[in-house]
Amino acid sequence: MTMHAASSEIRPLRVGIAGLGTVGAAVAGILKRQENALAARCGRPIRVTAVSARNRNRDRGIDLSGFAWFDDPVALAASPEIDCLVELIGGSDGPAKTAVETALSAGKHVVTANKALLAAHGVALAELAEANGAALAFEASSAGGIPVVKTLREALSGNNVSRLYGILNGTCNYILSRMELEGLTFEACLKDAQRLGYAEADPTFDVEGFDTAHKLAILTSLAFGTKIDAEAIHVEGISSITPLDLKMADELGYRIKLLGVAERTKTGIEQRVHPTMVPKSSAIAQVMGVTNAVTIDADAVREITLVGPGAGGGPTASAVIADIADVARGTAGQPFGMPVARLEQPTRAPMQRHEGGYYIRLAVADRPGAAAAIATRMAQADISLESIVQRRSEIAAQRDPGGRSGAPVPVVLITYATSEQAIRGALEKVSADGHIAEAPQVIRIERE
């Protein structure tokens, strides 16, 4: 009886949820369903006391009658009825930013899944949290249900990270997987992804790499102890990838993935998002469909790969609730693993200085000496070629079913390690020579 009376006096953590979409509804549902287990694990109850959303009457599959309702998320953030704001509105500015700033300024803890907000304002918000003794937690902002933020910030704190790379967008991975396995075009796969709900009606944010870039900016800061520098990220999407590229990658022992890569180099921190050829033997090459994966190279652990669902109500809500539990326990640490004043201003490594292997596909005029002239241009730029593939057979037939004499023939070059600057310079000269019929396809190769 005495123990029961003592536990009943423990003040619950009062949570306000701003945004009741798929993730917000899942968070409310799991907190209710796991109420007793969470209280036991955290040493205090966790209760949703207030919510905010655009439409009060929408059926979300949860009972809202016991929660205070706010039409304005900023008013929710300022309410004395909550201790912790869970921001699931989205967007880098507007109500999401104002609500988070309001909560932190009042000393309330904030849990958010908003990668766009953090990529744009993460350091300033961390300073605000620090100044007011509040937690700012964002496990759900990068790679959904995969605990990569906690891994970088806490589990690997004794390591020196040299490189981080991963599949951070399930939509792109789904499209590339379908294209590879079924020989479909990008356009056909995108249409199917939209039908299945994996891609938005306007898919630009996903397929052109911007979603991955926001997540990479956050992870780079955690990995290298630097301030977020989203503007430094080189971004390319997957819309230019063809079935021919995927077929050639397969024959050469690679798979094509849209990767976000952050690496410490001699010239600074390199941040890039682009389609990448990865060896089939690598762990990340095995990740298909909407699944996400992150590989971390560090001195003590060498290499670890985290794989799991990168989106969806349940997985994202799982990450949100992990942060809420840390707040309830009082163990939510500094947002970026150290005081904001200790975060370094990163030195940007220019993309032109990037070094690595390259896959280059050219539509070469079918005339004597064209391929040799291209190889000469590569040699002049000190680019060593590992292989040259030139065939008329099935690959040429895909591009020219009529088999017309003189039609451009696909020529694929695989280079040894070289610089981006050398590749671009050589290709400009190849184009000026008039040997190719269309813009070259260039895909970087990521080493294991």
Sine and cosine of phi, psi and omega as CSV:
sin_phi,cos_phi,sin_psi,cos_psi,sin_omega,cos_omega
0.00,0.00,-0.66,0.75,0.00,-1.00
-0.89,0.46,-0.68,0.74,0.00,-1.00
-0.90,0.44,-0.65,0.76,0.00,-1.00
-0.90,0.44,-0.67,0.74,0.00,-1.00
-0.90,0.43,-0.63,0.77,-0.02,-1.00
-0.91,0.41,-0.70,0.71,-0.05,-1.00
-0.92,0.39,-0.51,0.86,-0.02,-1.00
-0.94,0.35,-0.31,0.95,-0.01,-1.00
-1.00,0.04,-0.14,0.99,0.01,-1.00
-0.94,0.35,0.78,-0.63,-0.06,-1.00
-0.96,0.29,0.80,-0.60,0.01,-1.00
-0.95,0.32,0.40,-0.92,0.18,-0.98
-0.99,0.15,0.87,-0.48,-0.05,-1.00
-1.00,-0.08,0.86,-0.51,-0.13,-0.99
-0.95,-0.32,0.71,-0.70,0.14,-0.99
-0.91,-0.41,0.80,-0.61,-0.04,-1.00
-0.97,-0.26,0.88,-0.48,0.06,-1.00
-0.98,-0.20,0.95,-0.31,-0.05,-1.00
0.95,-0.32,0.94,-0.35,-0.05,-1.00
-0.89,-0.46,0.72,0.70,0.13,-0.99
-0.97,0.23,-0.44,-0.90,-0.03,-1.00
-0.85,0.53,-0.70,0.71,-0.04,-1.00
-0.95,0.30,-0.72,0.69,-0.01,-1.00
-0.86,0.50,-0.69,0.73,0.04,-1.00
-0.90,0.44,-0.62,0.78,0.02,-1.00
-0.92,0.40,-0.63,0.78,0.04,-1.00
-0.88,0.47,-0.75,0.66,0.00,-1.00
-0.87,0.49,-0.66,0.75,-0.02,-1.00
-0.91,0.41,-0.69,0.72,-0.02,-1.00
-0.93,0.36,-0.64,0.77,0.03,-1.00
-0.87,0.49,-0.60,0.80,0.04,-1.00
-0.95,0.32,-0.72,0.70,-0.06,-1.00
-0.92,0.40,-0.59,0.81,-0.06,-1.00
-0.98,-0.22,0.35,0.94,-0.12,-0.99
-0.81,0.58,-0.76,0.65,-0.05,-1.00
-0.93,0.36,-0.67,0.74,-0.01,-1.00
-0.90,0.43,-0.66,0.75,0.01,-1.00
-0.92,0.40,-0.63,0.78,0.03,-1.00
-0.88,0.47,-0.64,0.77,0.01,-1.00
-0.93,0.37,-0.66,0.75,-0.05,-1.00
-0.96,0.29,-0.55,0.84,-0.11,-0.99
-0.99,-0.16,-0.21,0.98,0.00,-1.00
0.99,0.15,0.11,0.99,0.06,-1.00
-0.32,-0.95,0.44,-0.90,0.03,-1.00
-0.94,0.34,0.47,-0.88,0.13,-0.99
-0.86,-0.51,0.84,-0.55,-0.08,-1.00
-0.72,-0.69,0.74,-0.67,0.16,-0.99
-0.97,0.24,0.84,-0.55,-0.01,-1.00
-0.92,-0.38,-0.37,0.93,-0.06,-1.00
-0.46,-0.89,0.47,-0.88,-0.01,-1.00
-0.63,-0.78,0.31,-0.95,0.06,-1.00
-0.58,-0.82,0.67,-0.75,0.06,-1.00
-0.32,-0.95,0.14,-0.99,-0.04,-1.00
-0.96,0.29,-0.64,0.76,-0.13,-0.99
-0.86,-0.50,0.92,-0.39,-0.05,-1.00
-0.95,0.30,-0.47,0.88,-0.14,-0.99
-1.00,-0.05,-0.07,1.00,-0.01,-1.00
-0.92,0.38,0.66,-0.75,0.02,-1.00
-0.98,0.18,0.91,-0.42,-0.02,-1.00
-0.94,-0.35,0.09,1.00,0.01,-1.00
0.97,0.23,0.22,0.98,0.04,-1.00
-0.73,-0.68,0.43,-0.90,0.01,-1.00
-1.00,0.05,0.90,-0.44,-0.04,-1.00
-0.99,-0.11,0.01,1.00,-0.15,-0.99
-0.90,0.44,-0.45,0.89,-0.04,-1.00
-1.00,0.02,0.03,1.00,-0.07,-1.00
-0.95,-0.32,0.59,-0.81,0.18,-0.98
-0.93,0.36,0.68,-0.73,-0.05,-1.00
-0.97,-0.25,0.72,-0.69,0.08,-1.00
-0.82,-0.57,0.81,-0.58,0.12,-0.99
-0.95,0.31,-0.49,0.87,-0.07,-1.00
-0.96,-0.29,0.89,-0.45,-0.01,-1.00
-0.90,0.45,-0.45,0.89,0.02,-1.00
-0.94,0.35,-0.62,0.78,0.08,-1.00
-0.91,0.42,-0.61,0.79,0.08,-1.00
-0.87,0.49,-0.70,0.71,-0.02,-1.00
-0.88,0.48,-0.53,0.85,-0.03,-1.00
-1.00,0.04,-0.15,0.99,-0.11,-0.99
-0.91,0.42,0.70,-0.71,0.08,-1.00
-0.95,0.31,-0.07,1.00,-0.03,-1.00
-1.00,0.09,-0.04,1.00,0.01,-1.00
-0.79,-0.61,0.47,-0.88,0.09,-1.00
-0.95,-0.31,-0.39,0.92,-0.11,-0.99
-0.64,-0.77,0.82,-0.57,0.05,-1.00
-1.00,-0.10,0.79,-0.62,0.12,-0.99
-0.97,-0.25,0.95,-0.30,-0.09,-1.00
-1.00,-0.10,0.92,-0.40,-0.01,-1.00
-0.77,-0.64,0.52,0.85,-0.02,-1.00
-0.99,0.15,-0.72,0.70,-0.04,-1.00
1.00,-0.05,0.28,-0.96,0.01,-1.00
0.99,-0.12,0.58,-0.82,-0.07,-1.00
-0.99,0.17,-0.29,0.96,-0.03,-1.00
-0.66,-0.75,-0.37,-0.93,0.07,-1.00
0.94,0.35,-0.52,-0.85,-0.09,-1.00
-0.85,0.52,-0.59,0.81,-0.02,-1.00
-0.88,0.48,-0.76,0.65,-0.02,-1.00
-0.90,0.43,-0.70,0.71,-0.03,-1.00
-0.90,0.43,-0.66,0.75,0.01,-1.00
-0.90,0.44,-0.69,0.72,0.00,-1.00
-0.90,0.43,-0.70,0.71,0.02,-1.00
-0.88,0.47,-0.65,0.76,0.01,-1.00
-0.89,0.46,-0.71,0.70,-0.01,-1.00
-0.90,0.43,-0.75,0.66,-0.03,-1.00
-0.90,0.44,-0.62,0.78,0.01,-1.00
-0.89,0.45,-0.48,0.88,0.02,-1.00
-1.00,0.00,0.10,1.00,0.01,-1.00
0.98,0.20,0.26,0.97,0.04,-1.00
-1.00,0.04,0.57,-0.82,0.04,-1.00
-0.96,0.27,0.47,-0.88,0.01,-1.00
-0.77,-0.64,0.74,-0.67,0.16,-0.99
-0.87,-0.49,0.77,-0.63,-0.06,-1.00
-0.64,-0.77,0.48,-0.88,0.12,-0.99
-0.94,-0.33,0.25,0.97,-0.22,-0.98
-1.00,0.00,1.00,-0.01,-0.02,-1.00
-0.92,0.40,-0.56,0.83,0.00,-1.00
-0.91,0.42,-0.67,0.74,0.03,-1.00
-0.89,0.47,-0.71,0.70,-0.04,-1.00
-0.94,0.34,-0.63,0.78,0.02,-1.00
-0.89,0.46,-0.57,0.82,-0.03,-1.00
-1.00,0.04,-0.59,0.81,-0.18,-0.98
-0.72,-0.70,0.25,0.97,-0.13,-0.99
-0.84,0.54,-0.68,0.73,-0.05,-1.00
-0.93,0.38,-0.69,0.72,0.02,-1.00
-0.89,0.45,-0.64,0.76,0.02,-1.00
-0.93,0.37,-0.59,0.80,0.06,-1.00
-0.90,0.44,-0.63,0.78,0.07,-1.00
-0.89,0.46,-0.66,0.75,0.00,-1.00
-0.91,0.41,-0.67,0.74,0.04,-1.00
-0.88,0.47,-0.71,0.70,-0.02,-1.00
-0.88,0.48,-0.68,0.74,-0.05,-1.00
-0.92,0.39,-0.43,0.90,-0.08,-1.00
-0.93,-0.37,0.20,0.98,0.06,-1.00
0.90,0.43,0.51,0.86,-0.04,-1.00
-0.93,-0.38,0.37,-0.93,0.06,-1.00
-1.00,-0.02,0.58,-0.81,0.16,-0.99
-0.80,-0.60,0.95,-0.30,-0.12,-0.99
-0.87,-0.49,0.63,-0.78,-0.15,-0.99
-0.51,-0.86,0.64,0.77,0.02,-1.00
-0.82,0.57,-0.60,0.80,-0.08,-1.00
-0.98,0.22,-0.05,1.00,-0.07,-1.00
-0.98,0.22,-0.35,0.94,-0.09,-1.00
-0.70,-0.72,0.88,-0.47,0.08,-1.00
0.94,0.34,0.47,0.88,0.19,-0.98
0.80,0.60,-0.90,-0.45,-0.09,-1.00
-0.99,0.16,-0.04,1.00,0.01,-1.00
-0.98,0.17,0.80,-0.60,-0.04,-1.00
-0.98,0.18,0.86,0.52,-0.08,-1.00
-0.98,0.19,-0.54,0.84,0.02,-1.00
-0.90,0.44,-0.76,0.65,0.02,-1.00
-0.90,0.45,-0.61,0.80,0.02,-1.00
-0.88,0.48,-0.74,0.67,-0.01,-1.00
-0.93,0.36,-0.67,0.74,-0.12,-0.99
-0.97,0.23,-0.54,0.84,-0.13,-0.99
-0.86,-0.51,-0.82,0.57,-0.14,-0.99
-0.92,0.39,-0.48,0.88,-0.04,-1.00
-0.95,-0.32,0.39,0.92,-0.06,-1.00
-0.90,0.44,-0.34,0.94,0.05,-1.00
-1.00,-0.03,0.14,0.99,-0.04,-1.00
-0.94,-0.33,0.41,-0.91,0.17,-0.99
-0.97,-0.25,0.94,-0.34,-0.06,-1.00
-0.99,0.16,0.75,-0.67,0.02,-1.00
-0.97,-0.25,-0.50,0.87,-0.03,-1.00
-0.42,-0.91,0.56,-0.83,0.09,-1.00
-0.68,-0.73,0.74,-0.67,0.06,-1.00
-0.50,-0.87,0.46,-0.89,-0.04,-1.00
-0.14,-0.99,0.22,-0.98,0.15,-0.99
-1.00,-0.01,0.95,-0.31,-0.14,-0.99
-0.91,-0.41,0.09,1.00,0.02,-1.00
-0.68,-0.73,0.92,-0.39,-0.05,-1.00
-0.92,0.39,-0.53,0.85,0.01,-1.00
-0.87,0.50,-0.75,0.66,0.00,-1.00
-0.91,0.42,-0.65,0.76,-0.02,-1.00
-0.92,0.38,-0.59,0.81,0.06,-1.00
-0.89,0.46,-0.72,0.69,-0.03,-1.00
-0.89,0.45,-0.74,0.67,-0.01,-1.00
-0.90,0.43,-0.60,0.80,0.03,-1.00
-0.90,0.43,-0.71,0.70,0.01,-1.00
-0.91,0.42,-0.67,0.75,0.02,-1.00
-0.86,0.51,-0.68,0.73,-0.03,-1.00
-0.93,0.37,-0.74,0.67,-0.13,-0.99
-0.97,0.26,-0.49,0.87,-0.10,-0.99
-0.89,-0.45,-0.01,1.00,0.03,-1.00
0.93,0.37,0.43,0.90,-0.05,-1.00
-1.00,0.07,0.35,-0.94,0.08,-1.00
-0.98,0.19,0.29,-0.96,0.06,-1.00
-0.84,0.54,-0.71,0.71,-0.06,-1.00
-0.88,0.48,-0.67,0.74,-0.01,-1.00
-0.92,0.40,-0.68,0.74,0.01,-1.00
-0.92,0.39,-0.64,0.77,0.02,-1.00
-0.88,0.48,-0.70,0.72,0.00,-1.00
-0.87,0.49,-0.65,0.76,0.01,-1.00
-0.94,0.35,-0.62,0.79,0.04,-1.00
-0.89,0.45,-0.61,0.79,0.05,-1.00
-0.91,0.40,-0.65,0.76,0.01,-1.00
-0.89,0.45,-0.61,0.79,-0.04,-1.00
-1.00,0.08,-0.08,1.00,0.02,-1.00
1.00,0.07,0.15,0.99,0.04,-1.00
-0.99,0.13,-0.36,0.93,-0.01,-1.00
-0.80,-0.60,0.55,-0.83,0.02,-1.00
-0.96,0.26,0.27,-0.96,0.07,-1.00
-0.85,0.53,-0.66,0.75,0.17,-0.99
-0.97,-0.25,0.98,-0.18,-0.15,-0.99
-1.00,0.05,0.08,1.00,-0.14,-0.99
-0.80,0.60,-0.71,0.70,-0.07,-1.00
-0.84,0.54,-0.60,0.80,0.00,-1.00
-0.99,0.15,-0.86,0.52,-0.20,-0.98
-0.96,0.28,-0.33,0.94,0.05,-1.00
-1.00,-0.08,0.11,0.99,0.19,-0.98
1.00,-0.06,-0.01,1.00,-0.10,-0.99
-0.95,0.32,-0.60,0.80,0.05,-1.00
-0.88,0.48,-0.72,0.70,0.04,-1.00
-0.87,0.49,-0.64,0.77,-0.03,-1.00
-0.89,0.45,-0.66,0.75,0.03,-1.00
-0.87,0.49,-0.70,0.71,0.00,-1.00
-0.92,0.40,-0.66,0.75,0.00,-1.00
-0.88,0.47,-0.64,0.77,-0.01,-1.00
-0.85,0.53,-0.66,0.75,0.01,-1.00
-0.92,0.38,-0.73,0.69,-0.05,-1.00
-0.92,0.39,-0.56,0.83,0.05,-1.00
-0.88,0.48,-0.69,0.72,0.01,-1.00
-0.87,0.50,-0.70,0.72,0.01,-1.00
-0.92,0.38,-0.62,0.79,-0.07,-1.00
-0.95,0.32,-0.62,0.79,-0.15,-0.99
-0.91,-0.41,0.03,1.00,0.02,-1.00
0.91,0.40,0.60,0.80,-0.02,-1.00
-0.90,-0.44,0.32,-0.95,0.12,-0.99
-0.93,0.37,0.51,-0.86,0.02,-1.00
-0.88,0.47,0.73,-0.69,-0.03,-1.00
-0.68,-0.73,0.92,0.40,-0.09,-1.00
-0.89,0.45,-0.50,0.87,-0.04,-1.00
-0.94,0.34,-0.27,0.96,-0.02,-1.00
-0.99,0.13,-0.13,0.99,-0.13,-0.99
-0.98,0.18,0.79,-0.61,0.13,-0.99
-0.99,0.17,0.82,-0.58,-0.13,-0.99
-0.83,-0.56,0.80,-0.60,0.17,-0.99
-0.73,-0.69,0.54,-0.84,0.01,-1.00
-0.98,-0.22,-0.24,-0.97,-0.11,-0.99
-0.95,-0.32,0.07,1.00,-0.11,-0.99
-0.92,0.40,-0.31,0.95,-0.01,-1.00
-1.00,0.01,-0.10,0.99,-0.05,-1.00
-0.96,0.27,0.72,-0.69,-0.04,-1.00
-0.91,-0.42,0.31,-0.95,0.11,-0.99
-0.83,0.55,-0.54,0.84,0.03,-1.00
-0.89,0.46,-0.67,0.74,0.03,-1.00
-0.88,0.48,-0.68,0.74,-0.01,-1.00
-0.92,0.39,-0.60,0.80,0.03,-1.00
-0.91,0.40,-0.70,0.71,0.02,-1.00
-0.90,0.43,-0.65,0.76,0.04,-1.00
-0.85,0.53,-0.70,0.72,0.00,-1.00
-0.87,0.49,-0.71,0.70,-0.03,-1.00
-0.93,0.38,-0.45,0.89,-0.02,-1.00
-1.00,-0.04,0.01,1.00,0.05,-1.00
1.00,-0.04,0.38,0.92,-0.03,-1.00
-0.81,-0.59,0.24,-0.97,0.27,-0.96
-0.82,-0.57,0.46,-0.89,0.04,-1.00
-0.98,-0.20,0.81,-0.59,0.04,-1.00
-0.76,-0.65,0.54,-0.84,0.18,-0.98
-0.99,0.13,0.92,-0.40,-0.04,-1.00
-0.92,-0.38,0.54,-0.84,0.30,-0.95
-0.98,-0.21,0.81,-0.59,-0.08,-1.00
-0.80,-0.60,0.76,-0.65,0.13,-0.99
-0.80,-0.60,0.78,-0.62,-0.10,-0.99
-0.57,-0.82,0.66,-0.75,0.10,-0.99
-1.00,0.09,0.87,-0.49,-0.03,-1.00
-0.87,-0.49,0.04,-1.00,0.01,-1.00
-0.90,0.45,-0.44,0.90,-0.06,-1.00
-0.98,-0.19,-0.02,1.00,0.02,-1.00
0.68,-0.73,-0.29,-0.96,0.01,-1.00
-1.00,0.05,0.87,-0.50,0.02,-1.00
-0.99,-0.12,0.82,-0.57,0.05,-1.00
-0.83,-0.56,0.82,-0.57,-0.06,-1.00
-0.48,-0.88,0.57,-0.82,0.08,-1.00
-0.80,-0.61,0.84,-0.55,-0.01,-1.00
-0.17,-0.99,0.32,-0.95,0.15,-0.99
-0.87,0.49,0.66,-0.75,-0.13,-0.99
-0.67,-0.75,0.64,-0.77,0.14,-0.99
-1.00,0.01,0.82,-0.57,0.03,-1.00
-0.86,-0.50,0.63,-0.77,0.00,-1.00
-0.85,0.52,0.64,-0.76,0.01,-1.00
-0.86,0.51,-0.42,0.91,-0.02,-1.00
-0.97,0.26,-0.24,0.97,-0.06,-1.00
-0.97,0.23,0.46,-0.89,0.00,-1.00
-0.88,0.48,-0.61,0.80,-0.09,-1.00
-0.95,0.32,-0.41,0.91,0.02,-1.00
-0.94,0.35,-0.38,0.93,-0.03,-1.00
-0.99,0.15,-0.14,0.99,-0.09,-1.00
-1.00,0.08,0.92,-0.40,-0.09,-1.00
-0.87,-0.49,0.21,-0.98,0.06,-1.00
0.94,0.35,-0.53,-0.85,-0.09,-1.00
-0.99,0.10,0.07,1.00,-0.04,-1.00
-0.94,0.34,0.53,-0.85,0.10,-1.00
-0.96,-0.29,0.32,-0.95,0.06,-1.00
-0.41,-0.91,0.56,-0.83,0.06,-1.00
-0.72,-0.69,0.79,-0.61,0.09,-1.00
-0.95,-0.31,0.72,-0.69,0.00,-1.00
-0.85,-0.52,0.83,-0.56,0.10,-1.00
-0.99,-0.16,0.84,-0.55,-0.01,-1.00
-0.58,-0.81,0.31,-0.95,-0.17,-0.99
-0.94,0.35,-0.65,0.76,-0.07,-1.00
-0.99,0.13,-0.72,0.70,-0.03,-1.00
-1.00,0.05,-0.17,0.99,-0.06,-1.00
0.93,0.36,-0.99,0.17,-0.02,-1.00
-0.57,-0.82,0.74,-0.68,0.15,-0.99
-0.74,-0.67,0.56,-0.83,0.04,-1.00
-0.82,-0.57,0.80,-0.60,0.05,-1.00
-0.96,-0.26,0.78,-0.63,-0.07,-1.00
-0.78,-0.63,0.66,-0.75,0.05,-1.00
0.10,-0.99,-0.07,-1.00,-0.01,-1.00
-0.94,0.35,0.77,-0.64,-0.08,-1.00
-0.99,-0.14,-0.03,1.00,-0.04,-1.00
-0.36,-0.93,-0.01,-1.00,0.02,-1.00
0.98,-0.22,0.40,-0.92,-0.07,-1.00
-0.86,0.52,-0.81,0.59,-0.06,-1.00
-0.89,0.45,-0.81,0.59,-0.03,-1.00
-0.87,0.49,-0.68,0.73,-0.01,-1.00
-0.93,0.38,-0.65,0.76,0.05,-1.00
-0.88,0.47,-0.59,0.81,0.05,-1.00
-0.85,0.53,-0.69,0.72,0.01,-1.00
-0.93,0.38,-0.63,0.77,0.04,-1.00
-0.87,0.49,-0.72,0.69,-0.06,-1.00
-0.93,0.38,-0.54,0.84,0.09,-1.00
-0.86,0.52,-0.66,0.75,0.04,-1.00
-0.93,0.38,-0.67,0.74,0.03,-1.00
-0.86,0.50,-0.66,0.76,0.01,-1.00
-0.89,0.46,-0.65,0.76,0.05,-1.00
-0.89,0.46,-0.64,0.76,0.05,-1.00
-0.89,0.46,-0.70,0.71,-0.01,-1.00
-0.88,0.47,-0.62,0.78,0.02,-1.00
-0.97,0.25,-0.34,0.94,-0.10,-1.00
0.99,0.12,0.37,0.93,-0.05,-1.00
-0.94,-0.34,0.11,0.99,0.04,-1.00
-0.92,0.39,0.90,-0.44,-0.09,-1.00
-1.00,0.06,-0.24,-0.97,0.02,-1.00
-0.90,0.43,0.65,-0.76,-0.13,-0.99
-0.78,0.63,-0.68,0.73,-0.04,-1.00
-0.94,-0.34,0.36,0.93,0.11,-0.99
0.99,0.10,-0.06,1.00,0.02,-1.00
-0.34,-0.94,0.28,-0.96,0.06,-1.00
-0.84,0.55,0.58,-0.82,-0.04,-1.00
-0.84,0.55,-0.59,0.81,-0.02,-1.00
-0.89,0.46,-0.35,0.94,0.00,-1.00
-1.00,0.01,-0.20,0.98,0.03,-1.00
-0.93,0.37,0.73,-0.68,-0.03,-1.00
-1.00,0.09,0.48,-0.88,0.17,-0.99
-0.98,0.20,0.89,-0.45,-0.11,-0.99
-0.94,0.35,0.59,-0.81,0.16,-0.99
-1.00,0.07,0.85,-0.53,-0.05,-1.00
-0.97,0.22,0.75,-0.66,0.11,-0.99
-1.00,-0.05,0.90,-0.44,-0.04,-1.00
-0.87,0.50,0.64,-0.77,-0.01,-1.00
-0.87,0.49,-0.50,0.86,0.00,-1.00
-0.89,0.46,-0.38,0.93,0.00,-1.00
-1.00,0.02,-0.10,1.00,-0.02,-1.00
-0.83,0.55,0.67,-0.74,0.02,-1.00
-0.84,-0.55,0.69,-0.72,0.02,-1.00
0.15,-0.99,-0.06,-1.00,0.07,-1.00
-0.99,0.10,0.36,-0.93,-0.04,-1.00
-0.68,-0.73,0.57,-0.82,0.23,-0.97
-0.97,-0.23,0.80,-0.60,0.00,-1.00
-0.79,-0.61,0.85,-0.52,0.07,-1.00
-0.94,-0.35,0.81,-0.59,-0.03,-1.00
-0.86,-0.51,0.62,-0.78,0.16,-0.99
-1.00,-0.06,0.99,-0.13,-0.18,-0.98
-0.99,-0.11,0.70,-0.71,0.06,-1.00
-0.85,0.53,0.71,-0.70,-0.06,-1.00
-0.99,0.12,0.98,0.21,0.04,-1.00
-0.56,-0.83,0.45,-0.89,-0.07,-1.00
-0.84,0.54,0.68,-0.73,0.12,-0.99
1.00,0.07,-0.14,0.99,-0.06,-1.00
-0.90,0.43,-0.76,0.65,-0.02,-1.00
-0.89,0.45,-0.63,0.78,0.01,-1.00
-0.91,0.42,-0.62,0.78,0.01,-1.00
-0.91,0.42,-0.61,0.79,0.04,-1.00
-0.91,0.41,-0.70,0.71,0.03,-1.00
-0.87,0.49,-0.58,0.81,0.03,-1.00
-0.90,0.43,-0.69,0.73,0.03,-1.00
-0.87,0.50,-0.63,0.78,0.03,-1.00
-0.91,0.42,-0.69,0.72,0.00,-1.00
-0.89,0.46,-0.62,0.79,0.02,-1.00
-0.89,0.46,-0.47,0.89,0.03,-1.00
-1.00,-0.05,0.21,0.98,-0.02,-1.00
0.87,0.49,0.56,0.83,0.05,-1.00
-0.99,-0.17,0.87,-0.49,0.02,-1.00
-1.00,-0.01,0.74,-0.67,-0.03,-1.00
-0.99,-0.13,0.80,-0.60,0.07,-1.00
-0.98,0.21,-0.61,0.79,0.01,-1.00
-0.37,-0.93,0.43,-0.90,0.12,-0.99
-0.77,-0.64,0.82,-0.58,0.01,-1.00
-0.90,-0.45,0.87,-0.49,0.01,-1.00
-0.71,-0.71,0.90,-0.43,-0.05,-1.00
-0.62,-0.78,0.56,-0.83,0.12,-0.99
-1.00,-0.04,-0.53,0.85,-0.19,-0.98
-0.74,0.67,-0.85,-0.52,-0.19,-0.98
-0.94,0.34,-0.56,0.83,-0.03,-1.00
-0.94,0.34,-0.71,0.71,0.04,-1.00
-0.88,0.47,-0.59,0.81,0.00,-1.00
-0.90,0.43,-0.53,0.85,0.03,-1.00
-0.89,0.45,-0.55,0.83,-0.04,-1.00
-1.00,0.02,-0.45,0.89,-0.10,-1.00
-0.62,-0.78,0.97,0.26,-0.09,-1.00
-0.82,0.57,-0.45,0.89,-0.02,-1.00
-0.97,0.23,-0.23,0.97,0.02,-1.00
0.89,0.45,0.56,0.83,-0.05,-1.00
-0.91,0.42,0.69,-0.73,0.06,-1.00
-0.91,0.41,0.70,-0.72,0.03,-1.00
1.00,0.01,-0.13,0.99,0.04,-1.00
-0.92,0.38,0.52,-0.86,-0.01,-1.00
-0.84,0.54,0.63,-0.78,-0.01,-1.00
-0.92,-0.39,0.71,-0.70,0.05,-1.00
-0.92,0.40,0.77,-0.64,0.11,-0.99
-0.83,-0.56,0.81,-0.58,-0.03,-1.00
-0.92,-0.38,0.79,-0.61,0.05,-1.00
-0.93,-0.36,0.71,-0.70,0.15,-0.99
-0.90,-0.43,0.84,-0.54,-0.06,-1.00
-0.98,-0.19,0.40,-0.92,0.25,-0.97
-0.97,0.23,0.04,-1.00,-0.05,-1.00
-0.83,0.55,0.76,-0.65,0.03,-1.00
-0.45,-0.89,-0.06,-1.00,-0.04,-1.00
-0.98,-0.19,0.43,-0.90,0.07,-1.00
-0.85,0.52,-0.64,0.76,-0.03,-1.00
-0.88,0.47,-0.67,0.74,0.01,-1.00
-0.91,0.42,-0.67,0.74,0.00,-1.00
-0.88,0.47,-0.76,0.65,-0.06,-1.00
-0.90,0.43,-0.64,0.77,0.01,-1.00
-0.90,0.43,-0.69,0.73,0.00,-1.00
-0.91,0.42,-0.64,0.77,-0.03,-1.00
-0.94,0.35,-0.52,0.85,0.09,-1.00
-0.88,0.47,-0.66,0.75,0.01,-1.00
-0.94,0.34,-0.62,0.79,0.05,-1.00
-0.88,0.47,-0.67,0.74,0.02,-1.00
-0.91,0.42,-0.68,0.74,0.00,-1.00
-0.91,0.41,-0.47,0.88,0.02,-1.00
-0.94,0.33,-0.26,0.97,0.04,-1.00
0.99,0.17,0.35,0.94,-0.04,-1.00
-1.00,0.01,-0.21,0.98,-0.06,-1.00
-0.87,-0.50,0.52,-0.86,-0.13,-0.99
-0.99,-0.13,-0.17,0.99,0.00,-1.00
-0.43,-0.90,0.15,-0.99,-0.02,-1.00
-0.88,0.48,0.66,-0.75,0.00,-1.00
-0.91,0.43,0.52,-0.86,0.17,-0.99
-0.99,-0.12,0.85,-0.52,-0.03,-1.00
-0.86,-0.51,0.84,-0.54,0.04,-1.00
-0.78,-0.62,0.80,-0.60,-0.02,-1.00
-0.97,0.23,0.50,-0.87,0.02,-1.00
-0.96,-0.29,0.81,-0.59,0.01,-1.00
-0.99,-0.16,0.80,-0.61,0.00,-1.00
-0.95,0.31,0.33,-0.94,0.08,-1.00
-0.98,0.22,0.00,0.00,0.00,0.00
